[in-house]
Amino acid sequence: MVWLRATMSWKSRAVGEPAAKSVVSKKWTLLLCIGCFCAGMLFSDRMWAVPEVMDVSRTPENEQENLKLVSEGCPPETKEGKHKSKDIMGEVSKTHHAIQTLDKTISNLEMELAAARAAQDSILNGSPVSDDLKMAESTGKRKYLMIVGINTAFSSRKRRDSVRATWMPQGDKRKKLEEEKGIIIRFVIGHSATAGGILDRAIEAEDQKHGDLLRLEHVEGYLELSAKTKTFFTTAVALWDADFYVKVDDDVHVNIATLGATLARHRSKARVYIGCMKSGPVLAQKGVKYHEPEYWKFGEEGNKYFRHATGQLYAISNDLATYISINQHVLHKYANEDVSLGSWFIGLDVEHIDDRRMCCGTPPDCEWKAQAGNICLASFDWSCSGICKSVERIKEVHRRCGEGENALWSAEF
């Protein structure tokens, strides 16, 4: 301040006018203020720089620790990271296992619910609850190899008797087949349009005599075969836990032991669809057999269907039958039953197995193959979509193309 006063007095002596003194004093005052401000900023910067120096002084210690970890063969944070990685993988494995267990539990509950619904529908509709359903409710489910459903109609009593007399065991042998071989065979039929009518009473009397019919909550009709197939798989899954579910027509000859051995070889596969795969034409013309009203969905006229198993005989694995049971209300039905089934598996991860032994011709075709050691699973005539005049001819087919009764009881599945 003394220096400031001296400077100002010197200026006042050098310049004689009072107005000049005032102007010079203001300028120097402004300059000195700016200088003081700059000096203050410099002092403040030096004060804030001290902590940074202190941090730097600690850096070598951290570097030494990192170097020590590297020398031990582990980069920084590796030890802790490994423990965290193991913990995360363990949690992921536990979560995946829990999800699989939950999925299996849900699937079992859905099948039990389907069985309960079948029983409830029978009671509400006034229909008798089948012995198979009562047995499934009263006893725990065992695992079967296959459930064979023979599709039949009210007018096919003679066909059923011809099957009973040939390839389908009866009485104690049928029970032995179920208990020892894990194979259940039933004729599959629904109800007439007039519930409790003469047709239903005749079927009930036949079932009391033979005990080999499975009644469905379904109204019989030729144009309702797709719905009947869906109901069969839904009911069969609810009643029996099996590796495979098989559908066959009542005018087809089947070698049960050969069929069982064939299916047993595919047990390890989750989603299997086995049959004689074909791709027939989509018939747009009205009035012809196998007419497809929804032909336009398959492209231009003259197109063919996607590959699917012919309807005389096919088998599907447990997962696929369960899929049908769970999704039965949203699965579309086409006019032809075999096409409907094939369409339900489009888009699914399903293995299609084309086995031509499931569609052998009647003698001499199946006979020649049997003599060559290549026994057919099923035999029928393509021209009739079954054995022509099966009631009269199925015994001959059985004699010439059958595997023999001993083959069934000596088979190991």
Disulfide bonds with the S-S distance in Angstrom:
Cys276-Cys359 2.06
Cys360-Cys376 2.05
Cys366-Cys401 1.85
Cys384-Cys388 1.81
